[in-house]
Amino acid sequence: MPSAQDPFYVVKEDIQDSIDRLQSNFHQWENTSDSGEHLNLSKEVLAACGSIEWQVDELDKAISVASRDPSWYGIDEVEIENRRRWTSNARTQVRTVKKTVEAGKGSNTATHASINGMHRELMRLPDSHQSTSKSNQYSAGDNDDFIESESDRQMLLIKCGILCTCIQL
């Protein structure tokens, strides 16, 4: 039986916390009627989706290493399958949110034009009637999002490194 100190469960808990925050932001995104807030929440949700997807991929890699010789790591095939099932479910949750936000569903006031605007902003494509000062207003927020994402990535790398080290012991 896996212990609470098992690095998988430490990383899993962190990812689950991120998924819970993602779901909260997603519900807020669904219920907002302000187009500016809707756009900002779209960017936040999509950035979180990317970060969580990367984290789940890294956890899957660690599971694959452990699956080569589960007894060496003190786990069995059933536990390996449970871990794979959890990462699959986590990935499905994130993909569902991502697809919904990308499609612009869930907004009571989203029109075709605002969806195109969100898509352009999320893809960072310039709008023909946008001034440079308006496009620059998002750059500081984008930088903050990138820094936060990189920080999350580095923390996960550290935890995965600990996980791999523990697995090899």
Protein Blocks (a to p, Z undefined) as FASTA:
>chain_A
ZZfklmklmmmmmmmmmmmmmmmmmmmmmmpcbfklmmmmmmmmmmmmmmmmmmmmmmmm
mmmmmmmmmmlnopafklmmmmmmmmmmmmmmmmmmmmmmmnopoiaklcfklmmmmmmm
mnopacfkbcfklmmmmmmmmmmmmmmmmmmmmmmmmmmmmmmmmmmZZ
